[in-house]
Amino acid sequence: MNLKDKAVLVLGGTHGMGRATVDLLIEGGARVTATGSRDKTVDCLRQEQPRVTGAVLDLADDGQVEAFAGQVPDTLDAVIVFAAIAELTPLEAVSRAEFDRSFAINVRGVFFALQSLLPRLKAGGAIVLTTMTPSTATPTMGVYSATKAALGAYGTVLAAELLPRNIRVNMLAPGFIDTPTLGVAGLSESQRAELHAIGDAVTPMRRHGRMDEIARAALFLAFDATFSTGIELAVDGGLSTVDAPVD
């Protein structure tokens, strides 16, 4: 994909699916600004991708979110959002702190970051939000699922509100994706192996998705899906649409 002269912001672009998207954008010739929540991960991104403008942004910090738009060096063609946290906790064990932390980052922080960035987004541009596959409910994912449902609801309304500016807003809904953390920080090696096995078993295509498959889908929504707005694209190996074959 030729992305020369395109300016793109990736919120949550230092690792996993976001980092794969940053790499693909750079390969296409785009000018990329990418955020991470920690100095260490942003510094690592800058070293490995010198053409990327890296910025530290803690979406739970209202002051950082409010000031961030002024740090973006370009008028933007697209904003792609991967920033989120996932903590897998059974309902009876969820603390108020965990609940508030998840919503502060995954919903509130994203909402107000986009609000502050709207003046920097070009007419004809695009926003891509990352939700999650609309598959059957998964135990321990209640809070995370609720944040992503809220983000999806926000995205459809934002798509309607931005029609007069010809800005498209779409959602990308990954299934089980083979990232270094499998989307959940803090898991032990055995827990990751168990989660990986579950993902392979329940996905009709019998494998995890690759990070580059998500990155290509994100760029499709950002640049090629020019007659789509307010949609949620499931990239989940058939998890939400196809019955898994019986072994």
N, C-alpha and C positions, 0 to 999 in steps of 0.2 A: 504494500500500500504506500503510495506516494503522499507523504504528509508534510512536505516542504512548505514552510511559511505558516504552518498551523501551530498555535500556541495552546498548550493543554496543561491543566492542573490535575494532578492525581492526589487526592486526599487518602493517605494511607498507602504510600507508594514505595516503602522501604523494604518490604518483604512479601513473600507469598504471591498471591494473585495480583496485588497492586504492583509489586516489583516486576513481575512478568509483563504487565501492561506497560510500565515505564520502558522496559527494554525494547518492546515491540514499537513503541512510539519513537524512540531514538533511532531504531533501525530504519523507520520510515522517514526520518528527517525532521521530525517535529521539534519545537522548542518546548521543553518540559520543566515544570515546577512540580516537585513531589514533597509531600510532608510525611513526617514520622513523629511519634510522641516522645522520642528520646534522642539526646545528642549523639549517642553511640551509633544508633542505626542510621541516622542522617549522615554522620561523618563517613560511615562505611559506604553508603550510597554515593556520596560525592567522590570518594576515592575510586570506586569501581566504574562510575559513570560520570566522568568529569563534565560532560555536556549538560548534566541535569542541575537545575537550581534546587538545592535541598533546603528545607525549612522545618524547624521544630514547631509543632503545633499540638498542644494538648487540648483536645476538643472538650474536655471537662472543665477547662479554665476559661471562664467568660471573658476575662481581660485579653487573653491571647486570641480568642476567636474574634473579638471585636476589632483588634488591631491588625489581624492577619491580612485582610484585603489590601491594605496599603503596602504590604510587602511583596505582592505579586507583580512581577516586572512587566507583564504584557496584558493587553486586552485579549481576552480568552475566546478561543473557538469552542472549547469543550471543558467541562469539569466532570471528572470520573471519581466516584466515591467508593473506596474500599475500606476506609477506616472503621473499625468496630472492635469490640471485645466480646468474647464468648466464655461464659463460665457455666459449666454443666453441673447443676445442683438440683436435687429433688425438691419438690415444692415445699415439703415440711422443713427443709434445711436452709432455704433462701433467707438471707438476712436483709434488713432494710438497706444496709450499706451496699450490698451487692446489687440489689434492685436499682437503687439510685445511681450507682456507678454505671451500670449498663445503659440506663436511659439517658444519663448525662452525656455519654460519649456517642452511643449509636443513634440517638434521636435528637436530643436537645442540641448537642454540639454540631451535628450535621445541619440541622435546621437553621441555626443562626449563622453558621459559616456560609451556607448558601445565600442566606438573606444579605449578608455583607458583600458577597461576591457578585450579586446580580448586576450591579452597575458596571462591572468589569467584563461581563459576558456579551459578546457580539450578537447583534441581530442575525438570525440564521444559525446560531450556535446550538449546543446540545449539552444536556446534563444526563449522566448515567448514574443511577443509584444501585447499590448492591443489596438485594434482599436475600431470600433463601428459597430453595425449591418448595413449591406448594404441595409437598407430599404428605403422607400421613404423619400424625403427631409423634414426636419422639420424646420419651421420658428424659427428664433432667434438662430439657431445652426450653422450658416454659418462658423464662424471662427473655432469653435471647430471641425466641420466636416472636414474642410480643413486640420487642423493639423493631424487628424487621417488618412485622405487619404494620406497625405505625409508620415506618419509613415508606413502605409501599403506598399507604393511604395518602401520605403527604405528597408523594411523587405524582399520583394521578391528579390531585388538585393543582399542584404546581404546573403540571402540563396544561391544564385548562387556563390557568392564570397567565401563562407566558405565551399563549397563542398569538396575542396581538404583536408580540416582538419576534414572532417566527422562531422561537426557541423551543426545541423538542426536549421532552423529559421522558426517559424510559427507564425501566428497571431490569436488572440482570439478576437472575435467580439461580445460583449454582447449587448443585447437589454435593455429593461427596467428592472433594477435590484433593489431589495428592500434593499438599503443601508440606513444608517442614514440620509444622505443628498440627496439621489437619484442622486448622482453624481454632484450636483450643490451646492456649498457652498453659504451661504448667503440668501437662500430662507426663507420666513416666513412660519409659520405653515400652513396657508391657501394656500400659493403657493405650498408647498409640497403636500398638500392634492389634489389640483387641478391637479398637474403633475402626481400624483399617479393614479388618476382616469382616466386621458388620457391614461396612459400606459396600464392599465387594459383593457380599451375599445378597443384599436387598436391592442393589441397582440392577435393573434388567440387562444392561450391557455387561454386567459381571466384572466391572472394573471401576476404579476411581477416574475422574476426569483429570486431565493435565492442566497445569497452570497456563500453558500457552493457549489451550483451547478456550479458557475463560478470557484471556487477553484478547484473542481474535474476536470473540463475541462482544466484548466491551467496545472495541474499535468499530465493529460493524454498527452497533447502536449509535455510537458517537458521530460517525461520518457517512456510512453507507445507507442506513435505514431512514432515508430522507422523507418517506411518506408514512412514518410511524411515530406516534407520540402517545404517551400514557399506557404503553403496553409493558407486560412483564414477560421477558424471554427466559424460559427455563432451559438451563444447560446442565442437565442432570442425568444423562444416560437413560432417559425414559422413566426415571423414578416417579415422576408425577403424572405420567400419561399412559404407561404401558405396564401390563402385568408381567412380573418376573417369570421366566420360564421355570417349569417344575423340573428339578433334577431327577 
